[in-house]
Amino acid sequence: MAVTTADVSHAIDGIAARWRADRPQRQARRHLDRADFDVLRDAGLLRLVAPVEDGGLWQGAASTFRPMCGIYRRLASADPSVALVSAMHPAVVAFWLASPDPAQPAWEEQRRAVFASAVAGEQWGTITSEPGSGGDIARTRAVAKAIAAEHVLVGSSYAVTGDKHFGSGLGVTDHMITTAVPDGSSDPTIFVLDVRDRPWDGSAGLELVAEWDGMGMAATQSHAMRLEGAPAVRLAWGGGLDPITRAAGPYLATLFSAVVLGILDEAIAVAREQVRRKADQLRAYERVEWVRAEQDHWVAAQAHEGALRSVEGGLPTASHDALRAKQAVADLAEQTLLRLTRVLGGGTFSQRSPFAHWFEDVRALGFLRPPWGLATDTLFALSID
Ligand SMILES: Cc1cc2nc3c(=O)[nH]c(=O)nc-3n(C[C@H](O)[C@H](O)[C@H](O)COP(=O)(O)OP(=O)(O)OC[C@H]3O[C@@H](n4cnc5c(N)ncnc54)[C@H](O)[C@@H]3O)c2cc1C
């Protein structure tokens, strides 16, 4: 078991090298393989986000956030789907990590339980998105009813009912967060669903409505589910969701950007080998597209760097910076892949080409929370604030 962040980093590099060698087979997958997640857990990846005082490896954003993002970036260069599902774990645990409040004992107790679960090797994810919500968690139509039940996590028990989609990692995750409006309230809050070993036939609160058939991030198992009285624990935070989501926002945006940047790193590296081999045959147009692809990749990396610095420094502009970086990386990644295919030719249209897969994989970033429309509304509001 890895004992430092550097150990995890080293182990992940070994894993990524093995996975990279297996790329064609991995890119053809439409499902996750639990063995991959066992290997990542054994490398200590799930512990990175849990504070040191809770037995994890997190020493604060200033020390651990950059290496953490670097690890997901390098993992994505080897297997984008596994990297995206894996990155959901710190992105979700960040809701507890980023909002300490010693004045709220119930919240602090739940935070400790969440961190203990990550240290124990339990994988977290999210199935929050709802058809028709446009990625806005405040627009949930799901409802939650208080129930008397035992749950693996500390907190009040509820039964959640509603339609959800895009639950990346379903089948390999142990806990997934979702949103719903609880009894007696008009505002939504977060609930933690215990999804481990739960059947998907509707007999225990989860019914598979549509299996994930994404053109990109094809193996993420981001299925749609009907929740019908699904057992859950309510977020123990006393107050509105806004401070929680605001504090976690920069972590989510930067982690997701890291994943897509990792794909871009690899696409550029693989393309460069091909460009080198046929450099003297390239037409002027192809040379221009290649130079612009490299330039877009460089700018995307700089945008990501800017977000990392803001989060590391705990800057008051971190939310704004991380969101701008996410949107910039999303735009630039799509542009870069488009240019690469023009340079490398029609063969990149084939499913046997890694570029056909990467082209669709990078498009995910613009749809990840907050998706294009919602992100743009937020950026506009911040601009005139
Ligand atoms: C690769 C990938 C992975 C993702 N992983 C996650 C994840 O792990 N967890 C998570 O919570 N989210 C995840 N998301 C979702 C993401 O965060 C956004 O919520 C999502 O992309 C928003 O989708 P949308 O813009 O289509 O809007 P949505 O409103 O979510 O979806 C609109 C779709 O719903 C249908 N629809 C059904 N009923 C209605 C209605 N009444 N009104 C309007 N439309 C309706 C429409 O036909 C349309 O197809 C993922 C997205 C992608 C692309």
The ligand as an SDF file (V2000), in Angstrom:
LIG
                    3D

 53 58  0  0  0  0  0  0  0  0999 V2000
  -19.3820   11.5020  -20.4040 C   0  0  0  0  0  0  0  0  0  0  0  0
  -20.2930   12.1400  -19.3970 C   0  0  0  0  0  0  0  0  0  0  0  0
  -20.2290   11.7310  -18.0840 C   0  0  0  0  0  0  0  0  0  0  0  0
  -21.0710   12.3130  -17.1570 C   0  0  0  0  0  0  0  0  0  0  0  0
  -21.0210   11.8630  -15.8660 N   0  0  0  0  0  0  0  0  0  0  0  0
  -21.8960   12.3340  -14.9600 C   0  0  0  0  0  0  0  0  0  0  0  0
  -21.9330   11.7810  -13.6500 C   0  0  0  0  0  0  0  0  0  0  0  0
  -21.1270   10.9180  -13.2840 O   0  0  0  0  0  0  0  0  0  0  0  0
  -22.8820   12.2130  -12.8030 N   0  0  0  0  0  0  0  0  0  0  0  0
  -23.7890   13.1610  -13.1440 C   0  0  0  0  0  0  0  0  0  0  0  0
  -24.6170   13.5200  -12.3200 O   0  0  0  0  0  0  0  0  0  0  0  0
  -23.7770   13.7190  -14.3850 N   0  0  0  0  0  0  0  0  0  0  0  0
  -22.8450   13.3110  -15.2910 C   0  0  0  0  0  0  0  0  0  0  0  0
  -22.8550   13.8320  -16.5620 N   0  0  0  0  0  0  0  0  0  0  0  0
  -23.9150   14.7890  -16.9400 C   0  0  0  0  0  0  0  0  0  0  0  0
  -23.4740   16.2400  -16.9340 C   0  0  0  0  0  0  0  0  0  0  0  0
  -23.0070   16.6300  -15.6670 O   0  0  0  0  0  0  0  0  0  0  0  0
  -24.6660   17.1360  -17.3400 C   0  0  0  0  0  0  0  0  0  0  0  0
  -25.6450   17.0790  -16.3530 O   0  0  0  0  0  0  0  0  0  0  0  0
  -25.2940   16.7010  -18.6230 C   0  0  0  0  0  0  0  0  0  0  0  0
  -24.3200   16.6160  -19.6450 O   0  0  0  0  0  0  0  0  0  0  0  0
  -26.3790   17.7030  -19.0470 C   0  0  0  0  0  0  0  0  0  0  0  0
  -27.0290   17.1190  -20.1380 O   0  0  0  0  0  0  0  0  0  0  0  0
  -28.0330   17.9240  -21.0590 P   0  0  0  0  0  0  0  0  0  0  0  0
  -27.4340   19.2520  -21.3830 O   0  0  0  0  0  0  0  0  0  0  0  0
  -28.3990   17.0420  -22.1940 O   0  0  0  0  0  0  0  0  0  0  0  0
  -29.3020   18.2190  -20.1640 O   0  0  0  0  0  0  0  0  0  0  0  0
  -30.3090   17.2820  -19.4280 P   0  0  0  0  0  0  0  0  0  0  0  0
  -31.4400   18.1670  -19.0420 O   0  0  0  0  0  0  0  0  0  0  0  0
  -29.6200   16.5030  -18.3740 O   0  0  0  0  0  0  0  0  0  0  0  0
  -30.7700   16.2450  -20.4900 O   0  0  0  0  0  0  0  0  0  0  0  0
  -31.5920   16.5830  -21.5450 C   0  0  0  0  0  0  0  0  0  0  0  0
  -32.0160   15.2300  -22.1280 C   0  0  0  0  0  0  0  0  0  0  0  0
  -33.0850   14.7300  -21.3560 O   0  0  0  0  0  0  0  0  0  0  0  0
  -34.1890   14.4260  -22.1810 C   0  0  0  0  0  0  0  0  0  0  0  0
  -35.3700   14.8090  -21.4340 N   0  0  0  0  0  0  0  0  0  0  0  0
  -36.1450   13.9190  -20.7860 C   0  0  0  0  0  0  0  0  0  0  0  0
  -37.1350   14.5640  -20.1470 N   0  0  0  0  0  0  0  0  0  0  0  0
  -36.9710   15.8830  -20.4000 C   0  0  0  0  0  0  0  0  0  0  0  0
  -37.6720   17.0640  -20.0190 C   0  0  0  0  0  0  0  0  0  0  0  0
  -38.7560   16.9870  -19.2760 N   0  0  0  0  0  0  0  0  0  0  0  0
  -37.2100   18.2560  -20.4430 N   0  0  0  0  0  0  0  0  0  0  0  0
  -36.0990   18.3540  -21.2130 C   0  0  0  0  0  0  0  0  0  0  0  0
  -35.3900   17.2640  -21.6010 N   0  0  0  0  0  0  0  0  0  0  0  0
  -35.8310   16.0390  -21.2070 C   0  0  0  0  0  0  0  0  0  0  0  0
  -33.9430   15.1880  -23.4450 C   0  0  0  0  0  0  0  0  0  0  0  0
  -34.4110   14.4600  -24.5440 O   0  0  0  0  0  0  0  0  0  0  0  0
  -32.4590   15.3240  -23.5210 C   0  0  0  0  0  0  0  0  0  0  0  0
  -31.9050   14.1950  -24.1780 O   0  0  0  0  0  0  0  0  0  0  0  0
  -22.0000   13.3070  -17.5300 C   0  0  0  0  0  0  0  0  0  0  0  0
  -22.0450   13.7460  -18.8640 C   0  0  0  0  0  0  0  0  0  0  0  0
  -21.1950   13.1730  -19.7910 C   0  0  0  0  0  0  0  0  0  0  0  0
  -21.2610   13.6490  -21.2190 C   0  0  0  0  0  0  0  0  0  0  0  0
  1  2  1  0
  2  3  1  0
  2 52  2  0
  3  4  2  0
  4  5  1  0
  4 50  1  0
  5  6  2  0
  6  7  1  0
  6 13  1  0
  7  8  2  0
  7  9  1  0
  9 10  1  0
 10 11  2  0
 10 12  1  0
 12 13  2  0
 13 14  1  0
 14 15  1  0
 14 50  1  0
 15 16  1  0
 16 17  1  0
 16 18  1  0
 18 19  1  0
 18 20  1  0
 20 21  1  0
 20 22  1  0
 22 23  1  0
 23 24  1  0
 24 25  2  0
 24 26  1  0
 24 27  1  0
 27 28  1  0
 28 29  2  0
 28 30  1  0
 28 31  1  0
 31 32  1  0
 32 33  1  0
 33 34  1  0
 33 48  1  0
 34 35  1  0
 35 36  1  0
 35 46  1  0
 36 37  1  0
 36 45  1  0
 37 38  2  0
 38 39  1  0
 39 40  1  0
 39 45  2  0
 40 41  1  0
 40 42  2  0
 42 43  1  0
 43 44  2  0
 44 45  1  0
 46 47  1  0
 46 48  1  0
 48 49  1  0
 50 51  2  0
 51 52  1  0
 52 53  1  0
M  END
$$$$
